[in-house]
Amino acid sequence: MHSIYPAAPADDTAQWNLGPVIQALRSSREDKHKIRHNGRVRELPSREALTTIVNGLSAALFPTHYGRPNLTDESIDYFVGDTLNTTLNRLSEQVRRGLLFSIPAGDEQNGASDDAALAQQARDITRAFAASLPDIRALLVSDVQAAYAGDPAATSVAEIMLCYPGTIAILYHRLAHQLHALGAPFLARLIADIAHTLTGIDIHPGARIGASFFIDHGTGVVIGETAIIGQRVRLYQAVTLGAKRFPADASGALIKGTPRHPIVEDDVVIYAGATVLGRITIGAGSTIGGNVWLTQSVPANSNVSQAQMRND
């Protein structure tokens, strides 16, 4: 069989004059535009490895839904144990790589980046993470139950777990949030971004989200780093829980980590396209209508729409 594409020249590099380009790129990397963390080469966490890890954790948490549907009562625990052992070994290595980016500039010379100490810290974080998996599963079950109860189109739990982007996004978030809380924020951020790519839902791993959380449809939902969401909260597509402004220090640099996103109390429903900005509080039992732009707190049991705001 003959190819429809012409054969490449024998010496591909000669026609592009790559020598000066390669040298200029080296100069950019090593000198002019150097952006390596603390000025040194780093082992980056792998998105591919993290995808495999989250798939493994999902299979361990819900073996027949995300693992193997043909598991039996006799084989399921062996499957969970083997999957967890392999997955946690992989996770520990990725945590170690992520921790390299948590070392403040200058501390490397003081022994803070000692390889053995860093590897031990990664193992400690991974061990604590493993111990939290039963609690994470309990939260995820509450989320699935909330979706089934809250969506008249849902026909089964299996449909929700396999077909709902909001369920996938919150699964990734529960795992990422725990890693964030345990001291692996860079890794958590990567997991959150993988979820964003898969679902179109962007949840910062620092956001605190209570049980029985349901994102219906989900596309375009954004939840910021310091958002706090209570129990039994429901969001629809294109909802933003964002910051109104970004405080800066005297030099003009943004101040990191300040509370700047909304607090959403228990039993709140926020409909499609609503934008809620700033460190405001949405009182328990409130309903925020579609396309509302909200930058002030509302008391419990409020109904907020574009045309009016009233307290019932």
Residue frames as qw, qx, qy, qz and C-alpha x, y, z in Angstrom:
[[0.000, 0.890, 0.456, 0.000, 0.00, 0.00, 0.00],
 [0.436, 0.318, 0.000, 0.842, 1.36, 3.40, -0.97],
 [0.182, -0.580, -0.444, 0.658, 1.04, 6.41, 1.34],
 [0.268, 0.835, 0.394, 0.274, -0.83, 9.47, 0.04],
 [0.258, -0.947, 0.094, 0.168, 1.64, 11.68, 1.91],
 [0.590, 0.690, -0.362, 0.210, 5.01, 12.57, 0.39],
 [0.835, -0.191, -0.302, 0.417, 8.07, 11.12, 2.05],
 [0.311, -0.933, 0.051, 0.173, 9.89, 13.42, 4.48],
 [0.436, 0.773, -0.432, 0.158, 13.32, 14.68, 3.44],
 [0.807, 0.031, -0.497, 0.317, 16.21, 12.61, 4.68],
 [0.387, -0.091, -0.426, 0.813, 17.39, 15.44, 6.96],
 [0.136, -0.794, -0.569, -0.167, 14.28, 17.08, 8.38],
 [0.404, -0.754, -0.206, 0.476, 16.12, 19.50, 10.63],
 [0.462, -0.077, 0.283, 0.837, 18.26, 21.11, 7.95],
 [0.097, 0.546, 0.513, 0.655, 15.39, 22.90, 6.20],
 [0.350, -0.846, -0.388, -0.106, 14.21, 24.62, 9.41],
 [0.313, 0.573, -0.341, 0.676, 17.55, 26.08, 10.53],
 [0.686, -0.625, -0.343, -0.148, 16.81, 24.85, 14.06],
 [0.667, 0.002, -0.380, 0.640, 20.23, 25.41, 15.58],
 [0.065, 0.277, -0.185, 0.940, 19.72, 29.11, 16.43],
 [0.591, -0.453, -0.250, -0.618, 16.11, 28.47, 17.51],
 [0.831, -0.302, -0.446, 0.134, 17.13, 25.72, 19.94],
 [0.504, 0.058, -0.341, 0.791, 19.91, 27.90, 21.34],
 [0.168, -0.380, 0.008, -0.910, 17.55, 30.86, 21.79],
 [0.734, -0.449, -0.337, -0.381, 15.02, 28.66, 23.58],
 [0.757, -0.187, -0.444, 0.442, 17.76, 27.41, 25.92],
 [0.238, 0.208, -0.213, 0.925, 18.76, 31.01, 26.63],
 [0.455, -0.454, -0.168, -0.747, 15.13, 31.84, 27.41],
 [0.824, -0.375, -0.415, -0.089, 14.75, 28.84, 29.75],
 [0.765, -0.169, -0.339, 0.521, 18.05, 29.22, 31.56],
 [0.369, -0.094, -0.133, 0.915, 18.49, 32.97, 31.72],
 [0.073, -0.192, -0.187, -0.961, 16.20, 35.59, 30.18],
 [0.607, -0.263, -0.169, -0.731, 12.76, 34.20, 31.03],
 [0.338, 0.064, -0.908, 0.237, 13.46, 31.61, 33.71],
 [0.574, -0.383, -0.036, -0.723, 10.26, 30.66, 35.58],
 [0.657, -0.079, -0.742, 0.109, 11.23, 27.48, 37.44],
 [0.617, -0.745, -0.178, -0.183, 10.07, 27.29, 41.03],
 [0.594, -0.740, 0.220, 0.224, 12.87, 28.68, 43.23],
 [0.211, 0.813, -0.475, -0.260, 15.01, 28.82, 40.09],
 [0.254, -0.355, 0.895, 0.084, 15.58, 25.07, 39.91],
 [0.474, 0.044, -0.736, -0.481, 14.44, 22.17, 37.77],
 [0.537, -0.133, 0.566, -0.612, 11.48, 20.36, 39.31],
 [0.009, -0.134, -0.972, -0.190, 9.76, 17.02, 38.96],
 [0.438, -0.067, -0.061, -0.894, 6.26, 18.01, 37.98],
 [0.542, 0.150, 0.740, -0.369, 3.23, 16.02, 39.07],
 [0.012, -0.010, 0.810, 0.586, 1.74, 14.12, 36.16],
 [0.572, 0.112, 0.056, -0.810, -1.82, 14.83, 34.98],
 [0.689, 0.130, -0.639, -0.317, -1.90, 11.38, 33.38],
 [0.346, 0.025, -0.853, 0.391, -0.87, 9.74, 36.66],
 [0.230, 0.071, 0.483, -0.842, -3.44, 11.78, 38.60],
 [0.667, 0.096, -0.274, -0.686, -6.19, 10.73, 36.21],
 [0.634, 0.057, -0.771, -0.017, -5.24, 7.10, 36.82],
 [0.148, 0.017, -0.732, 0.665, -5.16, 7.74, 40.57],
 [0.448, 0.061, 0.234, -0.861, -8.61, 9.33, 40.69],
 [0.729, 0.085, -0.494, -0.467, -9.98, 6.48, 38.58],
 [0.506, 0.052, -0.823, 0.254, -8.46, 4.02, 41.05],
 [0.074, 0.026, 0.594, -0.801, -9.86, 5.86, 44.07],
 [0.600, 0.066, -0.088, -0.793, -13.29, 6.03, 42.43],
 [0.706, 0.065, -0.669, -0.222, -13.15, 2.26, 41.81],
 [0.322, 0.014, -0.803, 0.501, -12.20, 1.62, 45.44],
 [0.260, 0.060, 0.392, -0.880, -15.02, 3.84, 46.72],
 [0.737, 0.305, 0.207, -0.566, -17.67, 2.44, 44.34],
 [0.379, -0.315, 0.818, 0.297, -16.28, -0.85, 43.02],
 [0.479, 0.375, 0.780, 0.146, -19.11, -1.97, 40.76],
 [0.308, 0.896, 0.251, -0.196, -19.92, 1.49, 39.36],
 [0.195, 0.915, -0.332, -0.118, -16.38, 2.70, 38.63],
 [0.344, -0.504, 0.785, 0.102, -14.41, -0.55, 38.91],
 [0.155, 0.083, -0.919, -0.353, -15.69, -3.91, 37.66],
 [0.633, -0.129, -0.027, -0.763, -19.42, -4.57, 37.36],
 [0.832, -0.005, -0.522, -0.189, -18.92, -8.35, 37.66],
 [0.078, 0.388, -0.737, 0.548, -17.46, -8.30, 41.19],
 [0.672, -0.384, -0.606, -0.183, -18.92, -10.76, 43.69],
 [0.589, -0.771, 0.066, -0.234, -19.24, -10.70, 47.47],
 [0.911, -0.254, 0.099, 0.310, -16.20, -12.96, 47.59],
 [0.681, 0.267, 0.142, 0.667, -13.99, -10.91, 45.29],
 [0.064, 0.912, 0.189, 0.358, -14.98, -7.32, 46.01],
 [0.510, -0.842, 0.133, 0.113, -12.82, -6.77, 49.10],
 [0.750, -0.152, 0.361, 0.532, -9.77, -8.25, 47.36],
 [0.429, 0.635, 0.337, 0.547, -10.39, -5.91, 44.45],
 [0.186, -0.960, -0.076, -0.194, -10.73, -2.89, 46.75],
 [0.677, -0.643, 0.222, 0.281, -7.58, -3.79, 48.70],
 [0.701, 0.072, 0.392, 0.592, -5.44, -4.37, 45.62],
 [0.273, 0.773, 0.306, 0.484, -6.75, -1.23, 43.90],
 [0.331, -0.942, -0.006, -0.062, -6.13, 0.92, 46.97],
 [0.738, -0.456, 0.265, 0.422, -2.63, -0.42, 47.53],
 [0.592, 0.288, 0.391, 0.644, -1.59, 0.30, 43.94],
 [0.096, 0.846, 0.300, 0.431, -3.35, 3.65, 43.82],
 [0.456, -0.888, 0.002, 0.064, -2.01, 4.96, 47.13],
 [0.719, -0.252, 0.287, 0.581, 1.56, 4.07, 46.13],
 [0.401, 0.503, 0.379, 0.665, 1.07, 6.14, 42.99],
 [0.176, -0.918, -0.251, -0.250, -0.54, 8.93, 44.97],
 [0.639, -0.674, 0.036, 0.369, 2.33, 9.14, 47.46],
 [0.594, 0.008, 0.324, 0.736, 4.79, 9.77, 44.64],
 [0.146, 0.673, 0.383, 0.615, 2.59, 12.50, 43.14],
 [0.428, -0.884, -0.188, 0.005, 2.15, 14.11, 46.57],
 [0.680, -0.414, 0.139, 0.590, 5.94, 14.13, 46.96],
 [0.423, 0.303, 0.370, 0.770, 6.34, 15.92, 43.63],
 [0.109, -0.823, -0.369, -0.419, 3.65, 18.43, 44.53],
 [0.580, -0.756, -0.151, 0.262, 5.28, 19.18, 47.89],
 [0.617, 0.007, 0.147, 0.773, 8.36, 20.42, 46.07],
 [0.099, 0.562, 0.296, 0.766, 6.31, 23.47, 45.14],
 [0.488, -0.805, -0.295, -0.163, 5.39, 24.20, 48.75],
 [0.704, -0.305, -0.138, 0.626, 8.97, 24.83, 49.87],
 [0.027, 0.979, 0.077, -0.186, 9.52, 28.58, 50.36],
 [0.596, 0.692, -0.214, 0.348, 12.38, 30.19, 48.48],
 [0.018, 0.722, -0.533, 0.440, 15.64, 29.88, 50.39],
 [0.765, -0.400, 0.377, -0.336, 14.57, 26.96, 52.57],
 [0.940, 0.282, -0.191, 0.022, 16.22, 24.42, 50.27],
 [0.423, 0.578, -0.527, 0.457, 19.66, 25.46, 51.50],
 [0.358, -0.472, 0.538, -0.600, 18.49, 24.89, 55.08],
 [0.039, -0.101, 0.991, -0.080, 17.64, 21.25, 54.49],
 [0.562, 0.227, 0.382, -0.698, 13.87, 21.73, 54.05],
 [0.746, 0.415, -0.263, -0.450, 13.96, 19.85, 50.75],
 [0.223, -0.387, 0.895, -0.028, 15.78, 16.77, 52.06],
 [0.509, 0.085, -0.678, -0.524, 14.57, 13.96, 49.82],
 [0.330, -0.151, -0.913, 0.187, 13.97, 11.45, 52.61],
 [0.077, 0.299, 0.536, -0.786, 12.04, 13.95, 54.73],
 [0.426, 0.238, -0.214, -0.846, 9.91, 14.98, 51.77],
 [0.484, 0.003, -0.817, -0.313, 9.13, 11.38, 50.88],
 [0.194, -0.236, -0.844, 0.440, 8.12, 10.70, 54.50],
 [0.240, 0.293, 0.254, -0.890, 5.86, 13.76, 54.51],
 [0.496, 0.148, -0.511, -0.686, 4.21, 12.51, 51.33],
 [0.411, -0.112, -0.905, -0.005, 3.63, 9.08, 52.90],
 [0.026, -0.268, -0.664, 0.698, 2.14, 10.69, 56.02],
 [0.387, 0.262, -0.039, -0.883, -0.26, 12.77, 53.92],
 [0.520, 0.088, -0.706, -0.473, -1.22, 9.73, 51.84],
 [0.273, -0.156, -0.908, 0.277, -1.82, 7.62, 54.96],
 [0.152, 0.322, 0.473, -0.806, -4.07, 10.30, 56.46],
 [0.452, 0.234, -0.338, -0.791, -5.87, 10.62, 53.13],
 [0.421, -0.021, -0.884, -0.203, -6.47, 6.87, 53.00],
 [0.101, -0.250, -0.809, 0.523, -7.95, 6.94, 56.52],
 [0.273, 0.331, 0.202, -0.880, -10.43, 9.62, 55.38],
 [0.202, 0.029, -0.752, -0.627, -11.83, 7.59, 52.46],
 [0.111, -0.446, -0.885, 0.071, -14.81, 6.09, 54.39],
 [0.021, 0.634, 0.372, -0.678, -15.92, 9.61, 55.37],
 [0.122, 0.350, -0.430, -0.823, -15.47, 10.84, 51.80],
 [0.133, -0.177, -0.903, -0.368, -17.60, 7.94, 50.55],
 [0.037, -0.571, -0.733, 0.368, -20.35, 8.82, 53.04],
 [0.096, 0.579, 0.023, -0.809, -20.40, 12.40, 51.71],
 [0.146, 0.202, -0.682, -0.688, -20.51, 11.19, 48.12],
 [0.070, -0.360, -0.928, -0.067, -23.41, 8.85, 48.88],
 [0.044, 0.651, 0.483, -0.584, -25.29, 11.81, 50.35],
 [0.111, 0.465, -0.320, -0.818, -24.58, 13.78, 47.15],
 [0.128, -0.039, -0.873, -0.469, -25.89, 10.96, 44.95],
 [0.047, -0.513, -0.831, 0.210, -29.01, 10.62, 47.08],
 [0.073, 0.618, 0.191, -0.759, -29.59, 14.39, 46.85],
 [0.145, 0.281, -0.579, -0.752, -29.35, 14.20, 43.06],
 [0.122, -0.239, -0.935, -0.232, -31.80, 11.31, 42.88],
 [0.042, -0.616, -0.672, 0.409, -34.27, 13.06, 45.18],
 [0.007, 0.650, 0.069, -0.757, -33.86, 16.43, 43.48],
 [0.177, 0.342, -0.570, -0.726, -34.11, 15.53, 39.80],
 [0.756, 0.229, 0.390, -0.473, -37.40, 14.12, 38.45],
 [0.686, 0.565, -0.378, -0.258, -35.55, 12.98, 35.32],
 [0.024, -0.493, 0.859, -0.133, -33.28, 10.64, 37.30],
 [0.848, -0.031, -0.345, -0.402, -34.26, 6.99, 36.85],
 [0.928, -0.226, -0.240, 0.173, -31.63, 5.28, 39.01],
 [0.492, -0.792, 0.253, 0.258, -28.59, 5.82, 41.20],
 [0.718, -0.025, 0.475, 0.508, -26.46, 4.19, 38.50],
 [0.391, 0.753, 0.337, 0.407, -27.61, 6.79, 35.97],
 [0.208, -0.977, 0.035, -0.040, -26.62, 9.60, 38.33],
 [0.640, -0.587, 0.383, 0.315, -23.20, 8.12, 39.04],
 [0.646, 0.056, 0.562, 0.514, -22.36, 7.36, 35.42],
 [0.335, 0.604, 0.513, 0.510, -24.08, 10.13, 33.48],
 [0.152, -0.958, -0.241, -0.031, -24.29, 13.27, 35.64],
 [0.518, 0.533, -0.240, 0.625, -21.37, 15.71, 35.27],
 [0.343, -0.738, 0.207, -0.542, -22.24, 17.28, 38.62],
 [0.922, -0.373, 0.083, -0.055, -21.68, 13.93, 40.34],
 [0.838, 0.242, -0.088, 0.481, -18.30, 13.46, 38.67],
 [0.186, 0.709, -0.179, 0.657, -17.28, 17.02, 39.56],
 [0.551, -0.685, 0.220, -0.423, -18.18, 16.66, 43.23],
 [0.977, -0.146, -0.011, 0.157, -16.43, 13.26, 43.42],
 [0.641, 0.412, -0.151, 0.630, -13.23, 14.88, 42.19],
 [0.110, -0.742, 0.162, -0.642, -13.79, 17.80, 44.53],
 [0.800, -0.568, 0.052, -0.186, -14.25, 15.67, 47.64],
 [0.913, -0.023, -0.022, 0.408, -10.92, 13.95, 46.92],
 [0.442, 0.540, -0.071, 0.712, -9.12, 17.17, 45.98],
 [0.339, -0.790, 0.049, -0.508, -10.46, 19.07, 49.00],
 [0.871, -0.487, 0.025, 0.054, -9.15, 16.44, 51.39],
 [0.783, 0.155, -0.003, 0.602, -5.69, 16.58, 49.81],
 [0.118, 0.717, -0.010, 0.687, -5.83, 20.37, 49.99],
 [0.586, -0.738, 0.036, -0.334, -6.70, 20.21, 53.70],
 [0.925, -0.306, 0.052, 0.220, -3.91, 17.72, 54.39],
 [0.318, -0.770, 0.323, 0.449, -1.23, 19.98, 52.89],
 [0.485, 0.014, 0.673, 0.558, -1.04, 19.02, 49.21],
 [0.321, 0.695, 0.258, -0.590, -2.61, 22.09, 47.56],
 [0.175, 0.512, -0.570, -0.618, -0.78, 21.90, 44.22],
 [0.027, 0.038, 0.980, 0.193, -1.88, 18.31, 43.66],
 [0.226, 0.545, 0.702, -0.399, -5.42, 19.18, 44.69],
 [0.265, 0.664, -0.069, -0.696, -5.48, 22.03, 42.17],
 [0.126, 0.304, -0.801, -0.501, -4.41, 19.70, 39.38],
 [0.096, 0.281, 0.954, -0.047, -7.16, 17.23, 40.25],
 [0.245, 0.656, 0.424, -0.574, -9.70, 20.07, 40.25],
 [0.235, 0.578, -0.380, -0.683, -8.51, 21.16, 36.81],
 [0.014, 0.041, -0.953, -0.301, -8.86, 17.62, 35.46],
 [0.169, 0.511, 0.794, -0.284, -12.45, 17.64, 36.71],
 [0.220, 0.678, 0.049, -0.700, -13.02, 21.02, 35.07],
 [0.135, 0.366, -0.708, -0.589, -11.77, 19.63, 31.77],
 [0.015, 0.158, 0.982, 0.103, -14.05, 16.60, 32.04],
 [0.006, -0.598, -0.777, 0.196, -17.24, 18.32, 33.21],
 [0.095, 0.602, 0.256, 0.750, -17.10, 22.05, 32.53],
 [0.540, -0.800, -0.220, -0.142, -17.55, 22.61, 36.29],
 [0.447, 0.494, -0.404, 0.627, -14.82, 24.60, 38.05],
 [0.663, -0.724, -0.137, -0.129, -14.60, 24.04, 41.83],
 [0.186, 0.696, -0.574, 0.389, -11.52, 25.24, 43.67],
 [0.681, -0.111, -0.706, 0.158, -10.31, 22.49, 46.04],
 [0.147, 0.083, -0.535, 0.828, -10.25, 24.96, 48.93],
 [0.501, -0.285, -0.162, -0.801, -14.03, 25.43, 48.80],
 [0.134, -0.026, 0.888, -0.440, -15.85, 23.86, 51.76],
 [0.551, -0.071, -0.443, -0.704, -18.99, 21.99, 50.72],
 [0.512, -0.177, 0.651, -0.532, -21.42, 20.24, 53.06],
 [0.305, 0.083, 0.947, 0.057, -23.28, 16.97, 52.58],
 [0.387, 0.600, 0.696, -0.075, -26.10, 16.30, 50.09],
 [0.038, 0.616, -0.221, -0.755, -24.77, 18.75, 47.48],
 [0.611, 0.440, 0.639, 0.156, -26.35, 18.64, 44.02],
 [0.046, 0.494, -0.326, -0.805, -25.27, 20.44, 40.85],
 [0.651, 0.479, 0.576, -0.123, -27.99, 19.94, 38.22],
 [0.638, 0.758, 0.071, 0.113, -26.84, 20.07, 34.57],
 [0.734, -0.509, 0.092, 0.440, -23.72, 21.82, 35.80],
 [0.633, 0.391, 0.196, 0.639, -22.03, 23.30, 32.74],
 [0.174, 0.671, 0.012, 0.721, -20.35, 26.59, 33.58],
 [0.621, -0.763, -0.173, -0.051, -20.65, 26.40, 37.38],
 [0.458, 0.489, -0.415, 0.615, -17.77, 28.19, 39.16],
 [0.667, -0.719, -0.190, -0.032, -17.10, 27.93, 42.91],
 [0.255, 0.800, -0.381, 0.387, -14.23, 29.97, 44.32],
 [0.502, 0.262, -0.705, 0.427, -11.50, 29.04, 46.78],
 [0.017, 0.074, -0.644, 0.761, -12.96, 30.47, 49.98],
 [0.594, -0.238, -0.309, -0.704, -16.62, 29.66, 49.32],
 [0.145, -0.050, 0.888, -0.433, -18.46, 27.87, 52.13],
 [0.566, -0.109, -0.480, -0.662, -21.53, 25.84, 51.20],
 [0.514, -0.238, 0.606, -0.558, -23.84, 24.25, 53.75],
 [0.288, 0.060, 0.955, 0.016, -25.87, 21.06, 53.58],
 [0.370, 0.558, 0.742, -0.033, -28.57, 20.19, 51.05],
 [0.121, 0.681, -0.128, -0.711, -27.64, 23.00, 48.68],
 [0.668, 0.414, 0.576, 0.223, -28.62, 22.79, 45.00],
 [0.007, -0.609, 0.280, 0.742, -27.02, 24.73, 42.13],
 [0.745, 0.561, 0.360, -0.031, -28.00, 24.85, 38.49],
 [0.724, 0.285, 0.227, 0.585, -25.87, 25.47, 35.41],
 [0.331, 0.595, 0.071, 0.729, -23.78, 28.64, 34.98],
 [0.492, -0.857, -0.148, -0.045, -23.96, 29.65, 38.65],
 [0.512, 0.469, -0.376, 0.614, -20.93, 31.59, 39.88],
 [0.605, -0.773, -0.149, 0.120, -19.91, 31.86, 43.54],
 [0.659, 0.428, -0.068, 0.616, -17.11, 34.34, 42.99],
 [0.430, -0.416, -0.237, 0.766, -15.14, 37.24, 44.39],
 [0.177, 0.931, 0.317, -0.043, -16.29, 40.84, 44.04],
 [0.199, 0.918, -0.313, 0.143, -12.85, 42.38, 44.40],
 [0.887, 0.031, -0.274, 0.370, -9.29, 41.30, 45.05],
 [0.366, -0.923, 0.082, 0.086, -7.54, 43.09, 47.96],
 [0.712, 0.493, -0.225, 0.446, -3.94, 44.14, 47.35],
 [0.636, -0.518, -0.197, 0.537, -1.05, 45.05, 49.63],
 [0.101, -0.857, 0.032, 0.504, 0.84, 48.36, 49.66],
 [0.247, -0.387, 0.637, 0.619, 2.93, 47.30, 46.67],
 [0.579, 0.340, -0.247, -0.699, -0.14, 46.41, 44.61],
 [0.254, 0.149, -0.947, -0.125, 0.36, 42.64, 44.83],
 [0.702, -0.330, -0.346, -0.528, -2.81, 40.62, 45.41],
 [0.345, -0.401, 0.706, -0.471, -3.21, 39.27, 48.95],
 [0.489, 0.053, -0.833, -0.254, -3.61, 35.50, 48.80],
 [0.358, -0.179, -0.891, 0.215, -6.10, 33.44, 50.75],
 [0.187, 0.043, 0.385, -0.903, -8.37, 36.15, 52.17],
 [0.280, 0.454, 0.829, -0.165, -12.09, 35.22, 52.52],
 [0.126, 0.329, -0.244, -0.904, -13.68, 36.71, 49.40],
 [0.307, -0.118, -0.789, -0.519, -16.32, 34.25, 48.21],
 [0.582, -0.380, -0.094, -0.712, -19.91, 33.70, 49.39],
 [0.149, -0.055, 0.907, -0.390, -21.19, 31.71, 52.33],
 [0.581, -0.125, -0.478, -0.647, -24.25, 29.68, 51.26],
 [0.401, -0.237, 0.701, -0.540, -26.15, 28.28, 54.23],
 [0.273, 0.093, 0.957, -0.022, -28.18, 25.07, 54.41],
 [0.341, 0.554, 0.755, -0.087, -31.11, 24.27, 52.07],
 [0.161, 0.677, -0.117, -0.709, -30.41, 27.03, 49.54],
 [0.673, 0.424, 0.549, 0.257, -31.33, 26.71, 45.85],
 [0.026, -0.659, 0.241, 0.712, -29.54, 28.89, 43.27],
 [0.736, 0.528, 0.416, -0.081, -30.98, 28.79, 39.77],
 [0.745, 0.277, 0.310, 0.522, -29.26, 28.92, 36.39],
 [0.391, 0.636, 0.128, 0.653, -27.04, 31.86, 35.52],
 [0.408, -0.905, -0.109, -0.061, -27.06, 33.49, 38.95],
 [0.552, 0.434, -0.347, 0.622, -23.87, 35.35, 39.93],
 [0.602, -0.783, -0.154, -0.023, -23.19, 35.69, 43.66],
 [0.575, 0.517, -0.271, 0.574, -20.11, 37.76, 44.48],
 [0.051, -0.641, 0.386, -0.661, -18.12, 38.72, 47.55],
 [0.245, -0.023, -0.865, 0.437, -18.01, 37.57, 51.16],
 [0.517, -0.191, 0.029, -0.834, -21.75, 37.73, 51.60],
 [0.207, 0.012, 0.939, -0.276, -24.12, 35.25, 53.23],
 [0.517, -0.138, -0.525, -0.662, -27.11, 33.60, 51.59],
 [0.458, -0.265, 0.582, -0.617, -29.35, 32.71, 54.52],
 [0.194, 0.017, 0.981, -0.025, -30.65, 29.18, 55.08],
 [0.353, 0.513, 0.763, -0.174, -33.66, 28.13, 53.05],
 [0.211, 0.677, -0.069, -0.702, -33.32, 30.93, 50.50],
 [0.691, 0.429, 0.527, 0.247, -33.98, 30.71, 46.77],
 [0.094, -0.602, 0.285, 0.740, -31.91, 32.76, 44.31],
 [0.706, 0.589, 0.310, -0.242, -33.56, 33.11, 40.92],
 [0.763, 0.273, 0.348, 0.471, -32.03, 32.68, 37.49],
 [0.445, 0.566, 0.136, 0.680, -29.64, 35.34, 36.17],
 [0.381, -0.915, -0.132, -0.009, -29.67, 37.28, 39.45],
 [0.498, 0.473, -0.344, 0.640, -26.59, 39.43, 40.15],
 [0.629, -0.738, -0.223, -0.103, -26.17, 39.44, 43.92],
 [0.490, 0.418, -0.413, 0.644, -23.51, 41.32, 45.93],
 [0.288, -0.450, 0.403, -0.743, -25.25, 41.75, 49.30],
 [0.005, -0.015, -0.959, 0.282, -26.25, 39.30, 52.00],
 [0.564, -0.285, -0.339, -0.697, -29.83, 38.09, 52.24],
 [0.456, -0.317, 0.638, -0.534, -31.52, 36.72, 55.40],
 [0.215, 0.034, 0.976, -0.016, -32.85, 33.21, 55.83],
 [0.339, 0.523, 0.776, -0.098, -35.85, 32.15, 53.73],
 [0.172, 0.618, -0.120, -0.758, -35.41, 34.94, 51.18],
 [0.667, 0.467, 0.542, 0.207, -36.66, 34.69, 47.60],
 [0.119, -0.656, 0.248, 0.703, -34.47, 36.79, 45.30],
 [0.643, 0.518, 0.515, 0.231, -35.38, 37.41, 41.65],
 [0.409, 0.218, 0.239, 0.853, -34.30, 39.86, 38.98],
 [0.114, -0.677, -0.371, -0.625, -37.37, 42.02, 39.43],
 [0.450, -0.720, 0.101, -0.518, -37.50, 42.18, 43.19],
 [0.385, 0.140, -0.817, 0.405, -36.18, 40.87, 46.47],
 [0.598, -0.509, -0.029, -0.619, -38.62, 39.93, 49.20],
 [0.024, 0.238, -0.886, 0.398, -38.40, 38.11, 52.51],
 [0.680, -0.275, -0.456, -0.504, -41.10, 35.49, 53.07]]
